[in-house]
Amino acid sequence: MDAAAASLDNPCFSPHHWLTMNNKLVRCATLLGAMSLSAHAGAADDLAGVRAEAVKKFAGHDVISVHATPLKGIYEVVLAPTQILYTDAHINYVLTGALIDMASKTSITEQRMEQLTRVDFTKLPFERAIKTVRGNGARKLAVFSDPDCPYCKKLEHDTLSKLDNVTIYTFLFPLDTHADAQRKAGLIWCAPDRNKAWQDWMQTGVLPATPAGCALPMQANLALGQKLGVSATPTLVFPQGTLVPGAISKDELEAKLKN
């Protein structure tokens, strides 16, 4: 498990990404020092050239985009699916972490990540999700969840179970790190009442009896998650298209549903 998942408010991480953002706080001295070295490396203001260097240096990884940053000589490189790196023109130095605009006290990295991971909510394949309706079901929410992820259970118990007037679409997303998650997801999906089976397992730890086999959506859901940039469970998807990982509180979730 990633070091960032040390508390129950953090998500379960997939092992498939070779670079992870382990530190969401800027370490100013290290960041500025490395940027100073890069700025004096004679970087050319040529995005095509930077992209060509990135393709060579990150061989085996898809380079999605290259953009200039507000810092002279420092470029943003995005690797598939949504990994943001900062580098000089020759890819001699690479930084991971948050780039902060001190004037506005905002994270440039976070804003870009929101752009890169924005989802067309209406085009999600809801037929591959467990549908839970509470109250009038007017508000919408999607969740990528693993039946063996403790943070998913925390989200279900502490947050989702307390919502009203909401429709929740749960995409079963068993991670490789949980050896029995695929089996449990299959039992839940093939149960006569999927929603009840899901709630019984997540709330009380009771699995349905072994049902007859059925077509399973998990491999397709894993491919969808990879395409959308989902690398952890739980990950919530809001109607405005934003992805939010982790077992967030009810108050935070309610606020996002109002946006």
N, C-alpha and C positions, 0 to 999 in steps of 0.2 A: 504494500500500500504506500502511496506517496506520503512524504513527510507532512504535506499540507493537510492530510486527513487525520491529524492527530486528535482532533476534537470531534464530538458528535455532530457539530454544525457543519462539518466538511463532508464532501461526497466521497463515494467509492470510486477509485480511478481505474481506468483501463490501462493495461501495460503497452498498448500498441504505439504510443507516440514517443519518439526518441528524444524529443526535447519538451520539457514541461516547465511551466512558470512556477517555480517553487517559492518565489518571494514576491508578494503583491505590494510590498513597501519598497520605495526607492532608497537605495543606499547611496546617498548623494555623493560622498567623496569618491567612491569607486566608479560610479557612473560618469561623473564629470572628468575624472582623471583619464579614463579610457577614451572618452570623447575627445579630450584634448589631444591625445596621441593620434587618434584617427584623423582629426581635422588637419594635422600637420603632415599627413602621409601623402599629400599631393593628389587627393581624390579629385577626379574630373567630374564636372557637373553633367554627366551623360548617362541618363537612365538606361539607355540601350546597352551601354558598356557595362554598367553595374549588373544588369540582368544577365549578360553573357558570363560575367565572372561568377555570379551566384549559381548559375546552371552548372558551371564547372566545379565549383567548390562544394556544392550540395548535391553532387552526383547521386542519383538514385532517389532523389526527393523532388517532387513537382514544385517548381517555383510559380506560384500563382500570380504574384504582382511585385513590382518594385516602385516605391515612391520616395521622393525627397521628404525630409522632415524639416521643421523650422530651424534645426541646427545645421549650419554649413558643413558640408562634407559627410553628414550622417544620413543614411538611407534606411527606410523601412523595407524589409523583405518579408513576404508572406509565403510560407511553405504550406502545402496541402496537409490537412484540410484548412486549418485556420491558425497556424503557428506564426506569431509575429516575432521577428528578430530585428535588431538594429546593427548596422555595420558601416564600415567605410567603403569607399568605391572599389577597393581591391579585395574585399572580404578578408582582410588581415586580422581584424578584430570583430568579434561578435558579442552582442549584449542581449540578454533576456531580462524581462522585468518591465516595470511600468515607467513610461516617459511622462513626466508631469510638467504641465504649464504652470509655473509658479505665479504668474500674474493673475490667472483666473482660478488657480487652485483646482484644476481639473486634470484628469488623466487622459492624455492623448491616446494612450494604448487602449484604455477601456472604451473610449468612443469608437476607435477603429474596430475593436473586437465586436462591438454591437453592430456595426455596419456589416462586417464580414459574416456574422452568424445570423443575420436577420432572416427569418423564415416566413414564407407565405403560409400562414396558418390554415387558410381555407383549402390548401392543396395537400395537406397531410392525409395519408391513407387511413382514415379513421376506422375503416372496416378491419384493420389489423390491430385495433386497440380494444381494451376492455372499457366499456362505457358505464360510468357511474353518474346517476342523476340525483341531485339533492334539491329539495324544494321545487321551484319552478324551472330550474336548470338554465336560467337565462345567461349566466356568465359562463365563459368557456375557458378551459385550461387543459393542456396536454402534459403528460409526465412520462419520461423514460425511466423505468424502474426495474430493479433486480430483486427477485424474491428473497435472496440471501444477503442483501445489502443492509447493514444495521441503520444506515442513515436514511434509507428508503422507508424502513419501518418507523423510524422517528418522525419522518415527514407525515406518514399516514396517520400515526397515532396522535401527534401533537398539533398538526396543522390541518391536513385535508379532512379529517373526520369532524372537525369543528366548523367547516364551511357550510353555508346554506345558499340556496338558489344558484347552484353551479352544476355544470356538466364537466366531468373529468374524464379524459381519454388517457388510459394507461397503456403505454407501449411496453410490452415485456422485453427487457433488454438484459439478459443474463450475461454477466462478465466472465471471462475465462478464469479469473482469479477465484471464482466461487464454483467449485467442482460440481456441486449438486444443483446448481441454479437452473440449468437447462431442463433437468428432469422435473423439477418442481414447477417450472413455468409451463411445461407440457401438460402436467396434471391439471393445473389451474385452467389453462386455455381450453382443454378438452372437456371440462366439467359441464354438466347441463346448464348450470347458472354460473357463468364466469365471474360476474361481479361478486356474488356471494362467496365463491371459492377464493377469490383474491382477498376479500375483506377478512374471511375466516383465517387465512394463513397470516396475513400481515398484522392482524389485531390479536389473535389468540394462538397462533402457531399450529392450527389444525389444517391438514391437507385433505383434499377430497379423496375418496376411494379411487383406485385405478380405473379410469373410464376406458371406453373403447377408443381406439386411436382416431386421430383427426388430423387434418392439414394444419401444420404449425407455422406461425408467422415470424418466429424468432430470428431466423437467418436474414429474412428480408428487413426486419426491424434493425438488426445490427448494421446492415448495409446502409439503411436510411440514416441511422445515427452517425455513421462515419461520414456520410455525405454532408450532413448538417453541422458536423463538428462536435458531436456529443462524445465526450471521452470519459464521463463520470456519471455515476448514478447517486442520487436522483438528479435529473436535469428537467427543469420545468420550461415549457414553451407557452408564451402568452399570446393572445390574439394579435397584439401589435407587432409580433414577430421576434421578440427578444427571448434569448435563452438565458436561464439563470440556474447554475448548478448549486446543489446543496440543500440541506434540510432547513429552509428558511422558516421564520416565525409566521404565525397567522397574521399578525399586524402588517408585516412586510408584504406578504402575499396579497392581502386585501388592498393595500396601497397600489400594488402593481396592477391588480385587476381593474382599478379605477382609472388608470392612465389611458 
